[in-house]
Every structure is written in structure tokens, then in C-alpha cells.
Amino acid sequence: MSDTIFGKIIAGEIPAPKVYEDEHCIVINDIQPQTPVHMLVIPRKPIPRLVDAGADDQALLGHLMLVARQMAEEQGIGEGFRLVINNGQGGGQTVFHLHLHVMGGKSMAEGTMI
């Protein structure tokens, strides 16, 4: 597993209430939400950054996006949400275990960065 906080959550070393989980990923609420709904979709496979994903990760990446859509729908934001993947330190990534931010619950104007 990974030595990041997400790897430790997946391994059960750090408790975190899971909104969803399956054999490929878990979903938790962000502890520092930027929007009223802010969840993290985290693959069980420890891929450090999106650029580190390979062709063999294609199905996993698609699965993560479908889980993000499902979670948005279940939280009532399915018609308007933002999906964010930060890649690398320059892209704002702080935990080097790939994860998707599902954000919504407030209007986000075009061009607005969170």
C-alpha cells in the first residue's frame, strides 16, 4: 500500500468514515471542504499522480469517474458539479496518491477556480 494518508485510510490505519467503497476505490468527505459537497474518490491502487497512470490503468480511471458521477447524483448535485484532479505540486497536489475531488452544492461561475 501507500505511505500517504490515503494509503493509511485504505489500509484501516487511520479511521475515516467512507461514503462509498468497492474493490477499486473508496470515497470520503474532504476534511477541508471548499464547497458544501466535497468528496474525494480515491483508488485503492496507489498511483502517485495522474501522469504516473499507465495504459493498464484505463479501466480504473474510467471507474473512478463513474463513481464520481454516482456520488454526485446521490448527494443531489448530479446536474452541476466540478470534478478536479490536481497533478503534481505545481498543480496543487498535496497528497501524492491520485484522487478526484467531487465538488458542488453552490454555483460555480465559468472560469472560477477553487
N, C-alpha and C positions, 0 to 999 in steps of 0.2 A: 504494500500500500504506500501511500504518500506520507511524507512527514509534515505536510501542511495541515492547517486547522481543518480543512475539508476532509483530508485523508483520515484525520483522527476522529472526526464526526462519523464518517462512513464506517470506520472500524469499531465505533462504540466507545472510544476512549474519552470523548468529550460529549456530554449529553446535549442534544438539540432536538426539539420537537419536529418531527417530519410531517410535512403537509401531504407528501406522497412519496412512495418508493416502489421500485420494481427491481428486476435483476440487473438493469443497466444504469439506473440513476436514483438519486434522491432529490427531493425538493424541500427546502426550508425557507422560512421567512428571514429576510435580511435583518440583522440586528441594528442596523443604522439605515432605516428606510428613507429613501429620497422622495417617495410618493406614497399615497395611502395604501396601495397594494404594491409590495416589493418583495418578490420571491426569487430564490436562487435555484436554478436547475443544475445539479452537479453530477457529472458522470462518475460511476464507481471506478472506471479506469482512470488512473492518474496521468492525464495529458497536461503538461505544464502550461502551454499556450496554444491557441488555435493554430498558429503556424507550425506547431510540432505534431499536429494531426497528420496522419498519412492516409493513403487511399483505402487502407483496410479499416479506417475509422468512419468511412462514409455512412454506413448504416447507423452507427451510433450517433453521429451528428444529426442525421435526419430524425432519429428517435427523440433526441433532446428537444428539437424544435417542435415536434408534435406534442410532447409532454408539456412544453411551454404554452402551446395553444390550448391544450386541455385545461391546464391550471388557470389560465386567463379566463376561460369560459366559466369554470367552476367558481371563480371569485367575482363574476359579474362584470368583467372588463373585456370580454371577448370581442366586442366591436371596436375597441380603441385601447391599445396598449403599445408599449415600446419594448422591444427585445434588444438587449445590449450585450455585446461580448467585448470586453476590454482585452487587448492583446499587448503584452509587454509593458514594462514600466512606463515607456513613453505614451502608451495608450491608456494609462490609468490603472493598469492591473496591479493589485496589491497582494493577492493570494495566487501563487503560481500553480494552480490546479484549475484547468479550464472550467468555466461556469457561465451560465446565461442568466442575466438579470431580466426578470419579467416585471415590468413597471406600468402602473396605471392607477386609475381612480381619480385623476384630475386631468383637466385639459392641458395638453402639451402642444404649444404652437409650433408650426413648421419652423425648423431651424433652431429650436430651443434645445440646448444641450443640458443634460443632467449629469 
